[in-house]
Amino acid sequence: MIRRPPRSTPLYSSAASDVYKRQVHHIGVNVSDLDRAEAFYTGVLGFKVIDRYHEEIRHSMLDTGATKIHLFESTDLKFDEAIDCLSEDGYAHMAFGTSREKFPKVMEELKKHNVLFRGPLILGKGESVHFKDPDGNHLEIRCPAEPS
């Protein structure tokens, strides 16, 4: 049996916790058509556009209620290749939470907007549905598991 000596100092300093708040400010998402993406994220998921920018590229900031999503119009990006690499071959996705009581309404809304989804699936300590935005970005909405 090989014993490791106890680590006397942490691998990473926790000093950063004094500088950065422990919350996600925003998540950047590439989209091919900003108007179409805004329509999906506001019309289907109920998020609100809080800022629009027309700089070198068009982009907008959406408020989810908990954090923000920053949509970047990336018309030259090869989406299929990028998403296959990150989400089909890997696990890149965005997951949004809801309550157990509201979870059935989530599925109703997805169906109402003709959004194909997998689920409900029981994964880990919750139940979820998995679907894609118009550009193929992987999304999930989950709720806590039913009490046992």
C-alpha positions as CSV (number, residue, x, y, z in Angstrom):
1,M,0.0,0.0,0.0
2,I,1.4,3.4,-1.0
3,R,0.7,6.2,1.3
4,R,0.7,9.8,0.2
5,P,2.0,12.4,2.6
6,P,-0.7,14.8,3.7
7,R,-0.8,17.9,1.6
8,S,0.3,20.9,3.7
9,T,-1.0,23.5,1.3
10,P,-4.0,23.5,-0.9
11,L,-3.5,22.9,-4.6
12,Y,-5.3,26.2,-5.4
13,S,-5.6,29.2,-3.2
14,S,-9.0,30.1,-1.9
15,A,-8.0,33.8,-1.9
16,A,-10.0,34.1,-5.1
17,S,-13.2,33.5,-3.2
18,D,-12.7,36.9,-1.5
19,V,-12.4,38.5,-4.9
20,Y,-15.1,36.7,-7.0
21,K,-18.7,36.1,-6.0
22,R,-19.6,32.4,-6.1
23,Q,-22.2,32.7,-8.8
24,V,-22.3,32.5,-12.5
25,H,-22.8,35.9,-14.1
26,H,-23.5,34.7,-17.6
27,I,-23.0,31.9,-20.0
28,G,-22.0,32.6,-23.6
29,V,-23.8,30.7,-26.3
30,N,-23.1,30.8,-30.1
31,V,-26.1,31.1,-32.4
32,S,-26.3,31.4,-36.2
33,D,-29.3,33.7,-36.2
34,L,-29.7,36.1,-33.2
35,D,-33.4,36.9,-34.0
36,R,-34.4,33.3,-34.2
37,A,-32.5,32.4,-31.0
38,E,-34.0,35.3,-29.1
39,A,-37.5,34.2,-30.2
40,F,-36.8,30.6,-28.9
41,Y,-35.3,31.6,-25.6
42,T,-38.0,34.2,-24.9
43,G,-41.0,32.6,-26.5
44,V,-40.3,29.0,-25.4
45,L,-38.3,29.3,-22.3
46,G,-39.7,32.6,-21.1
47,F,-36.4,34.5,-20.6
48,K,-36.2,38.2,-21.1
49,V,-33.9,40.2,-23.4
50,I,-32.2,42.9,-21.2
51,D,-29.6,44.2,-23.6
52,R,-28.8,44.1,-27.4
53,Y,-25.5,45.0,-28.8
54,H,-24.5,45.9,-32.4
55,E,-20.7,45.9,-32.4
56,E,-18.4,43.8,-34.5
57,I,-21.0,41.0,-34.1
58,R,-24.6,41.2,-33.0
59,H,-25.2,39.8,-29.5
60,S,-27.7,40.1,-26.7
61,M,-28.1,39.4,-23.0
62,L,-31.0,37.4,-21.7
63,D,-32.1,37.2,-18.0
64,T,-33.1,33.7,-16.9
65,G,-34.1,34.8,-13.4
66,A,-31.0,33.2,-11.9
67,T,-28.2,34.0,-14.2
68,K,-27.8,35.5,-17.7
69,I,-27.3,34.0,-21.1
70,H,-25.2,35.9,-23.6
71,L,-26.2,35.0,-27.2
72,F,-23.5,35.7,-29.8
73,E,-24.5,35.6,-33.5
74,S,-21.7,33.6,-35.1
75,T,-22.7,33.3,-38.8
76,D,-19.4,31.7,-39.9
77,L,-19.2,29.0,-37.2
78,K,-19.7,25.4,-38.4
79,F,-22.3,24.6,-35.8
80,D,-22.7,20.9,-36.5
81,E,-19.0,20.2,-36.1
82,A,-18.7,22.4,-33.0
83,I,-21.8,20.9,-31.3
84,D,-20.8,17.3,-32.2
85,C,-17.4,17.9,-30.6
86,L,-18.7,19.5,-27.4
87,S,-22.1,17.9,-26.8
88,E,-22.4,14.7,-28.8
89,D,-18.9,13.5,-28.1
90,G,-18.8,15.4,-24.7
91,Y,-21.2,16.7,-22.2
92,A,-21.5,20.4,-22.8
93,H,-25.0,21.6,-22.2
94,M,-27.0,24.2,-20.2
95,A,-29.4,23.0,-17.5
96,F,-32.2,25.1,-16.0
97,G,-34.0,24.3,-12.8
98,T,-37.7,24.3,-12.0
99,S,-39.9,23.1,-9.2
100,R,-41.5,19.6,-9.1
101,E,-44.9,21.3,-9.3
102,K,-44.0,23.3,-12.5
103,F,-42.2,20.4,-14.2
104,P,-45.3,19.1,-16.0
105,K,-46.0,22.6,-17.3
106,V,-42.4,22.6,-18.8
107,M,-43.2,19.6,-20.9
108,E,-46.6,21.1,-22.0
109,E,-44.8,24.3,-23.1
110,L,-42.2,22.4,-25.1
111,K,-44.9,20.4,-26.8
112,K,-47.0,23.5,-27.5
113,H,-44.0,25.0,-29.3
114,N,-43.2,21.8,-31.1
115,V,-39.9,21.3,-29.4
116,L,-38.8,17.7,-29.5
117,F,-37.4,16.5,-26.2
118,R,-36.2,13.3,-24.5
119,G,-37.8,12.5,-21.2
120,P,-38.8,12.8,-18.6
121,L,-35.7,11.0,-17.4
122,I,-34.7,10.3,-13.9
123,L,-31.0,11.1,-13.6
124,G,-29.0,11.5,-10.4
125,K,-31.1,13.3,-7.8
126,G,-33.7,14.7,-10.2
127,E,-36.0,14.4,-13.2
128,S,-35.2,16.1,-16.5
129,V,-36.1,16.7,-20.1
130,H,-33.4,17.2,-22.7
131,F,-33.8,19.1,-26.0
132,K,-32.0,21.5,-28.4
133,D,-32.3,25.1,-29.3
134,P,-32.6,26.0,-33.0
135,D,-28.8,25.8,-33.5
136,G,-28.5,22.4,-31.8
137,N,-27.2,23.7,-28.4
138,H,-28.0,21.0,-25.8
139,L,-30.4,22.2,-23.1
140,E,-32.0,20.5,-20.1
141,I,-34.7,21.5,-17.6
142,R,-34.7,19.6,-14.4
143,C,-36.5,19.4,-11.1
144,P,-35.8,17.7,-7.8
145,A,-36.6,14.0,-7.5
146,E,-39.9,13.0,-6.0
147,P,-39.6,12.5,-2.2
148,S,-39.3,8.9,-1.3
